[in-house]
Amino acid sequence: MIKFEMPELKIGDLIAKIPIIQGGMGVGISLAGLASAVANEGAIGVISSVGIGMVKKRKTADDKNANLEGLREEIQLTRSKTKGIIGLNVMVALTDFLELVQIGFEEQVDIIFMGAGLPISFPQEMVDKYFFNSKTKLGVIVSSERATNLILKTWEKKFNRLPDIVVVEGPKAGGHLGFKKEQIFDNDYSLEVILPKVIEEVKSFEERLNIKIPVIAGGGVYTGEDIYNIMKLGASGVQMGTRFVATEECDATDEFKQHYVDCQEDDIVIIQSPVGLPGRALNNDFLKGVKAGVKTPFKCPWKCLKTCDYTKSPYCIAIALTNARWGLLSHGFAFCGSNAYRVDKIVTVKQLIEELKEGFYKAVQNYGDLAVPATN
Ligand SMILES: Cc1cc2nc3c(=O)[nH]c(=O)nc-3n(C[C@H](O)[C@H](O)[C@H](O)COP(=O)(O)O)c2cc1C
């Protein structure tokens, strides 16, 4: 039998053997354990920067320095565990967004992915120091061709440089979603519909400027065949979150992972998050209480999110997600993708990647090209 390999993912001079990005997952779900395991398999492992101080240092949300120090340590720890490609996910909606990005540059992560907001404002000093002379690539996460156009146009004009990679996240993803509530289940906004539009948008910049910007797609990608189908639509790779939660190496507690294994399809709900965006999560008594008007009082000495009105929010999302991460699910809740109910066991990252490769090759055999013959 001919052996095939998945196409490599090329981001400038950076090459991932497996075209899969493990999406950054806060709070404390994708840290050094998961990111290094994924990177060791030849895919791209991503550390989530959000709430890292609360998880690592067991500090409350009032300690901003714990967050910054925690992130630096986590990047160094990840590096000590892998020679593979590691990324950092930073939410634009965070008040310490720029400080976290700065740490990513200083620690020379391979890629910084910026999402949950429009990453279009950077201090000139940061642009001069890192946008051209750093080995760190820059990625943006978008959910529409409009946002893609706005970001690319702004970057070209203001920074004379474009992002190195664009990740399109569709409405089936886990965590915060870049869609209005009514768009989430509308087929006009499905990943299969928005992906070609984003690719088209990016292409217009690529052709005019004679550059290459890979477009990656995520949100609901579950099997190797899903990867094949999305790549057939023109994506250079995929971003996956939910499947990586259900791995031994994932940095969440066993209780959090078991919550995925135990859930049913109708446990997966859309919530309105204090971040100001809808989010997909696993329903539980905590969320049912929030819906019924229960308030969980909290102090907010350090406003970690630009978009959170903590005076009106019935709970602190950073505390709720941290509690869930530690397995205290009655005091918080877990984000998840729309396919979380399909998770039936916890596997190693190696087993997961093998399964995805196999599913991809089967799809190649059934439907045609895409994979390249193995060289050895
Ligand atoms: C538990 C969880 C936490 C997440 N946290 C973040 C985050 O902090 N920042 C972010 O950009 N995306 C976040 N995401 C989205 C993932 O990075 C990924 O893009 C998405 O889950 C892909 O969809 P899938 O879960 O269907 O594979 C999160 C997803 C999950 C499941």
The ligand as an SDF file (V2000), in Angstrom:
LIG
                    3D

 31 33  0  0  0  0  0  0  0  0999 V2000
  -12.5320   24.8700   26.6020 C   0  0  0  0  0  0  0  0  0  0  0  0
  -12.2620   25.8230   25.4660 C   0  0  0  0  0  0  0  0  0  0  0  0
  -11.6220   27.0200   25.7290 C   0  0  0  0  0  0  0  0  0  0  0  0
  -11.3260   27.8960   24.6800 C   0  0  0  0  0  0  0  0  0  0  0  0
  -10.6350   29.0550   24.9580 N   0  0  0  0  0  0  0  0  0  0  0  0
  -10.2390   29.8590   23.9460 C   0  0  0  0  0  0  0  0  0  0  0  0
   -9.4210   31.0020   24.2060 C   0  0  0  0  0  0  0  0  0  0  0  0
   -9.0480   31.2840   25.3480 O   0  0  0  0  0  0  0  0  0  0  0  0
   -9.0510   31.7780   23.1390 N   0  0  0  0  0  0  0  0  0  0  0  0
   -9.4460   31.4690   21.8530 C   0  0  0  0  0  0  0  0  0  0  0  0
   -9.0890   32.2020   20.9190 O   0  0  0  0  0  0  0  0  0  0  0  0
  -10.1960   30.3840   21.5810 N   0  0  0  0  0  0  0  0  0  0  0  0
  -10.5910   29.5790   22.5940 C   0  0  0  0  0  0  0  0  0  0  0  0
  -11.3160   28.4400   22.3050 N   0  0  0  0  0  0  0  0  0  0  0  0
  -11.5600   28.0540   20.8900 C   0  0  0  0  0  0  0  0  0  0  0  0
  -10.5140   27.0240   20.4230 C   0  0  0  0  0  0  0  0  0  0  0  0
   -9.2370   27.5810   20.3930 O   0  0  0  0  0  0  0  0  0  0  0  0
  -10.8150   26.4550   19.0330 C   0  0  0  0  0  0  0  0  0  0  0  0
  -10.6370   27.4070   18.0240 O   0  0  0  0  0  0  0  0  0  0  0  0
  -12.2100   25.9100   18.8800 C   0  0  0  0  0  0  0  0  0  0  0  0
  -12.5910   25.2200   20.0330 O   0  0  0  0  0  0  0  0  0  0  0  0
  -12.3050   25.0100   17.6600 C   0  0  0  0  0  0  0  0  0  0  0  0
  -13.5200   24.3390   17.5990 O   0  0  0  0  0  0  0  0  0  0  0  0
  -13.6850   22.8050   18.1030 P   0  0  0  0  0  0  0  0  0  0  0  0
  -13.6700   22.8640   19.5870 O   0  0  0  0  0  0  0  0  0  0  0  0
  -15.0050   22.4210   17.5610 O   0  0  0  0  0  0  0  0  0  0  0  0
  -12.5540   22.0200   17.5400 O   0  0  0  0  0  0  0  0  0  0  0  0
  -11.6810   27.5710   23.3540 C   0  0  0  0  0  0  0  0  0  0  0  0
  -12.3430   26.3530   23.1050 C   0  0  0  0  0  0  0  0  0  0  0  0
  -12.6280   25.4820   24.1440 C   0  0  0  0  0  0  0  0  0  0  0  0
  -13.3040   24.1740   23.8360 C   0  0  0  0  0  0  0  0  0  0  0  0
  1  2  1  0
  2  3  1  0
  2 30  2  0
  3  4  2  0
  4  5  1  0
  4 28  1  0
  5  6  2  0
  6  7  1  0
  6 13  1  0
  7  8  2  0
  7  9  1  0
  9 10  1  0
 10 11  2  0
 10 12  1  0
 12 13  2  0
 13 14  1  0
 14 15  1  0
 14 28  1  0
 15 16  1  0
 16 17  1  0
 16 18  1  0
 18 19  1  0
 18 20  1  0
 20 21  1  0
 20 22  1  0
 22 23  1  0
 23 24  1  0
 24 25  2  0
 24 26  1  0
 24 27  1  0
 28 29  2  0
 29 30  1  0
 30 31  1  0
M  END
$$$$
